[in-house]
Amino acid sequence: MNLKLLPMWILLGLFVCVEISAQQIELQYLGKVSEEATNSIRAFMNRPSDIDADSKGNYYVVESGECMIKKFDNNLKYIKSFGGFGKGPGEFILPSCIYIDKNDRIYVGDGMQSKILVFDVEGKYLEAITVTRNELFFKLLKNGNIILPNPSVGYAAGAKISHLLQVLDSEGKIIQKIGEGKIFKTFPLSNGGNRFRFDVDNDGNIIIAFLFQNRIEKFDEKGKMQFSLQREISKTMITYKKENAYYALTY
């Protein structure tokens, strides 16, 4: 089961997909990672935002509200917490996402600090990687490099769209740029219209799905495009401004 595909609003519920046929699946409820599951107030969570598992099946939940990482065993029993609020080594201001690599190193993104903090499975702080990103969402490639969105895409209305994703080395240096944005004629759709979500599969391929375009693209681990599926939007996109914010509509 790929825990990274679980929506944030069901992070507290763990499910498993059992394939019955090519066109039918069944969801089986396994349990709840919460206070009730362990009968311990320490396991209660305030605003959990992401979850991942290590090679032994232990679960790690990002508790954004308390700036903690909480660890549970594969029976959903609470083990320990680590982190805490602050700007010191191993501390968070607003942790949001987690990724555990093949060596069981835990990477936690803290957008408010523009850092990715690294821990071992016991919660020992190892290092921090500085990145240029406030809304931090990232993945790790098979070679250990970090891939995350270009900070200007979808947020800075006047920024020039150059690339969609950037690959960083272990020190946070940009070593590769992947994907191209679409320039819209109507300001400021060039940024809002290029907002996307992405993921990395087990072979290291990168898949980008655009939120406001009929467009999906796939790249290999070296950044070479494998295919691009896109269909022109038949309706017209317009923008309007309300309370200093821009909105996009189709009609």
Secondary structure by P-SEA (a helix, b strand, c coil): ccccccccccccbbbbbbbccccbbbbbbcccccccccccccccccccccccccccbbbbbbcccccbbbbbccccccccccccccccccccccccccccccccbbbbbbccccbbbbbcccccccccccccccccccccccccbbbbccccccccccccccccbbbbcccccccbbbbbbbbbcccccccccccccccccccbbbbbbbccccbbbbbcccccccbbbbbcccbbbbbbbcccbbbbbcc
